[in-house]
Structure formats: C-alpha cells, structure tokens
C-alpha cells in the first residue's frame, strides 16, 4: 500500500504516539480490502456522534441499563478503530453500570470516552480527507 493510501484510511505507520487510532486490526479483518476499511471508518464517523450523545444522557440520567447497553455496543467500534486508550474504560463502564458499582466514577469515565472518541473522529476525518 502506498503512503497516500495508508494515510487516506487512517494508517499509523509513523509510530506517532500522539495518534488516537490504529487501523491495524481493522485492516487485518479486511484482508487488504481498503474499500471495506474506508466504509467501516465512515460508518464509525456517522454513528459515533449519536452514540456519544446517548452515552452522556444515560450517564446524566443515571440510567444504568441504557449506559451499559451503549458502552457494550461501542466496544466493537472502539476495537475496530484501534482506540486503545479507551478500550478498557468502555469495558469498565459496561461492567460498573451492569453491577451498579463505582457509580461515582462513571461520569468521569464517560467524559473520557467522549473526549477521546471526539479526538479520534477528528483524526479519522483528517486522515480520510488527505
């Protein structure tokens, strides 16, 4: 793959630690089909803003069932986009909401997922526009 194709689909071949995404796993799943990778990135970019809004509302309303369900649904997208810095946090949100534990920390954890996800979306948009 050319450097331009790598950048167009959010590649992180530079080893830059300031990046939020790493599409290595998604590319492995795609077996070299860059159109599939681009489609998955675009789907993530289209669906994530609403998921983040829903996550924030569920946390604010202390709706643990909804919070758990949204965090569970987001985990696969986080995995595919290689957003490793919030992978464990999303898993913890799901667990704590299910078990009704550590409620005091959920708002901070949700804020972290939202913040990093927004930065990851900015990065992906920038990468696919190049």
N, C-alpha and C positions, 0 to 999 in steps of 0.2 A: 504494500500500500504506500502511496506517495505521502509526503509530509502534509500536503494540502488536504488529501482525503482524511488523514488521521485527524487534522485539526477540525475539519468540517463535521466530524462526528464526535467531537469532544475528547479526542485522544489525549493522553497524558504521557506522551513519550519523553517529555523534557525532564521528568523526575522532579518537577517543581512542587515543593511541599505546600505552596500557597493555593493549591487547587482543591476543590471540594468533591470533584467527581473523578471516577476512573472507570472507563467503559470496558476494561479487560474482560470481566466476567460476561457482560452482555455480548461482546464480540465472540467469545468462545461459544456461547449458546447459539449465536447466529451462524456459526460455521463459515465465516467470511462474507456473509450477505450484508453488505453495508447499507443497502436499501432498508433491510429489516431493522438494523441498528438505528438509522435515521427515523424510521417510523416509530420505534419504541421511544426514542428521545422526544419526538414531537408529541406523542401520546402523554408522556410524563409532563411535558410543559403545558399541555392543555388541561389535564386533570388535577394536577397538584394544587393550583391556587384554591380551588373549591375545597379540596381535602384539608388544606391548612386552615381555611376559614372554619370549616366544620369542627376541626380539632380544637381550635381556640374557643369556639362557642360551647362545645361539650365540656371543656375544662372549666370555663367560667360558670356554667350552669351546674357543675359537679355531677354531670350525667355520666356515671361510670360505665354503664353498658355501652353507650354511644362512643365514649372515649376509647374503650377497649377495642371496639369494632373498627374504628377509624385507624387506630395505631396498627392493628393487625393487618388491615388492608394496605397500609402504606409501607409495611416492612418489605414486601416484594419489590416495589418500585425503588426503594432505597437501596436494596441489594443490587438490582439490575443497573442502577446508575452509579454504583460504586461509591456511595456517600457513607464511607466507613465511620466517619466521626459521629454519626447519629444512629447508627445501626443498633447499638446496644441500648441507647436511650429509648428508641421506639419500642424495643422489646420490653424494657422496664416499664414504660407507660402502660403497655398492654397488660403486663403481669400485675402491677400495682392497682390498676383500675379493676381488674377481674377479682383480685383478692381483697379489695378495699383497704389496701395498705399504703403507707407512706404518702398519704393524701396531701400533706403539707408541701411536699416537694414536686407534685405533679405540675403545678403551674410553671415552675422554673424549667422543668423538663420539656414541657410543651413549647415554651418560649424558645428553648434551644433548638428543638426540631424545626420550628417555624423559621427561625433566623437562618440556620444552616441551609434549609431547603430553599429559601429565597435566594441565598447566595449561589447555591448550586444551579438553580434555574437561570440566574443571570449568566453564570459561566457557560452553561449549555447553549443558551441563546447566542451568546457572543461566539462560541466555537462553531455553531452550525451556520452562522451568517458569514463566516470567513471563507 
